[in-house]
Amino acid sequence: MKDRVIRSGSPDSSMDRVADFYGAYIDARLDRMDDLAERLRAYYLTEGLQRRLAEWEEANRADGVLRTPDSPIDWEVRYHETGVGLLFTVITLTWENGDDVGHTRLAVQSDVGSKLISDIRDAE
């Protein structure tokens, strides 16, 4: 492992910012640092998405960023496509429940200009 690059990124990359957000957000949730999780949302998510997530969470009684009340054991971010001023990524979250392992896939939209995450939905 010595001298092996584990992860790299660029502050100019909207996709790297999605990965940075999910990595930090999952760590904050796992460590029960709710204040940090809220600050990460305020920094990385558009105000409109923050409002929609609050409504979703009220209706579903789960975390709108992760779509569950639990924290995943693993996550990955994959490029999906770009549109006019938008970047689309797919987040795969891995869950463990006893001997069972499951996955959730989320479609995440980012605004390329602001580099903010502007939508999170269940991926089809």
C-alpha positions as CSV (number, residue, x, y, z in Angstrom):
1,M,0.0,0.0,0.0
2,K,2.9,2.3,0.4
3,D,2.9,5.2,-2.2
4,R,-0.4,3.9,-3.6
5,V,-2.9,6.6,-4.4
6,I,-6.1,5.8,-2.6
7,R,-8.2,8.7,-3.7
8,S,-7.7,12.0,-5.5
9,G,-9.9,14.8,-6.7
10,S,-10.2,18.3,-7.9
11,P,-12.2,21.2,-6.3
12,D,-13.1,22.2,-9.9
13,S,-14.9,18.8,-10.5
14,S,-18.6,18.7,-9.8
15,M,-18.3,14.9,-9.6
16,D,-15.5,15.0,-7.1
17,R,-17.6,17.4,-5.0
18,V,-20.5,14.8,-5.0
19,A,-18.0,12.1,-3.8
20,D,-16.6,14.5,-1.2
21,F,-20.1,15.3,0.1
22,Y,-21.2,11.7,0.4
23,G,-18.0,10.6,2.0
24,A,-18.0,13.3,4.6
25,Y,-21.8,13.1,5.2
26,I,-21.8,9.4,5.8
27,D,-18.8,9.8,8.2
28,A,-20.7,12.5,10.1
29,R,-23.9,10.4,10.3
30,L,-21.9,7.3,11.4
31,D,-20.1,9.3,14.1
32,R,-23.5,10.8,15.2
33,M,-22.2,14.4,14.4
34,D,-25.6,15.8,13.4
35,D,-24.4,19.4,13.5
36,L,-21.6,18.6,11.0
37,A,-24.1,16.7,8.8
38,E,-26.3,19.8,8.7
39,R,-23.4,22.1,7.9
40,L,-22.4,19.8,5.1
41,R,-25.9,19.9,3.7
42,A,-25.9,23.7,3.8
43,Y,-22.5,23.9,2.0
44,Y,-23.0,21.2,-0.7
45,L,-26.8,21.3,-1.4
46,T,-28.9,24.0,-3.1
47,E,-31.4,25.7,-0.8
48,G,-34.2,24.3,-3.0
49,L,-33.0,20.8,-2.5
50,Q,-32.6,21.3,1.3
51,R,-36.3,22.3,1.4
52,R,-37.4,19.3,-0.7
53,L,-35.3,17.0,1.5
54,A,-36.9,18.4,4.7
55,E,-40.4,17.7,3.2
56,W,-39.3,14.2,2.1
57,E,-37.9,13.4,5.5
58,E,-41.0,14.6,7.3
59,A,-43.1,12.3,5.1
60,N,-40.8,9.3,5.2
61,R,-39.1,9.5,8.6
62,A,-35.7,8.8,7.1
63,D,-32.6,10.7,6.0
64,G,-33.4,12.2,2.5
65,V,-29.7,12.2,1.5
66,L,-29.3,8.5,2.1
67,R,-33.0,7.5,1.8
68,T,-32.8,5.5,5.1
69,P,-32.6,6.0,8.8
70,D,-29.3,4.0,8.9
71,S,-25.7,4.6,7.7
72,P,-24.2,2.6,4.8
73,I,-21.1,0.4,5.2
74,D,-19.8,1.4,1.8
75,W,-20.5,3.9,-1.0
76,E,-19.4,4.6,-4.5
77,V,-20.0,7.4,-7.0
78,R,-20.2,6.9,-10.8
79,Y,-20.5,9.3,-13.6
80,H,-23.8,8.9,-15.5
81,E,-24.1,11.8,-18.0
82,T,-24.1,15.5,-18.5
83,G,-26.8,17.8,-19.8
84,V,-27.0,21.5,-20.4
85,G,-25.2,22.9,-17.2
86,L,-26.0,19.7,-15.3
87,L,-24.0,16.6,-14.2
88,F,-25.7,13.4,-13.3
89,T,-24.1,10.8,-11.1
90,V,-25.3,7.5,-9.5
91,I,-24.5,6.8,-5.9
92,T,-24.6,3.2,-4.8
93,L,-24.9,2.7,-1.0
94,T,-24.2,-0.7,0.5
95,W,-26.2,-1.7,3.6
96,E,-25.6,-4.6,6.1
97,N,-28.3,-6.1,8.3
98,G,-27.0,-9.1,10.0
99,D,-25.9,-11.6,7.3
100,D,-27.9,-9.7,4.6
101,V,-26.3,-7.1,2.4
102,G,-28.3,-4.8,0.2
103,H,-27.8,-1.8,-2.1
104,T,-29.6,1.5,-2.7
105,R,-28.9,3.4,-5.9
106,L,-29.5,7.2,-6.0
107,A,-29.6,9.5,-8.9
108,V,-27.8,12.8,-8.0
109,Q,-28.0,16.0,-10.1
110,S,-25.4,18.7,-9.7
111,D,-25.3,22.2,-11.2
112,V,-22.0,22.5,-13.1
113,G,-21.7,26.3,-12.6
114,S,-22.2,26.4,-8.9
115,K,-21.0,22.8,-8.3
116,L,-23.9,22.4,-5.8
117,I,-26.1,19.2,-5.6
118,S,-29.5,20.2,-6.8
119,D,-31.5,17.0,-6.7
120,I,-31.4,13.5,-5.2
121,R,-33.8,10.8,-6.3
122,D,-34.1,7.0,-6.2
123,A,-32.3,5.7,-9.3
124,E,-34.2,3.5,-11.7
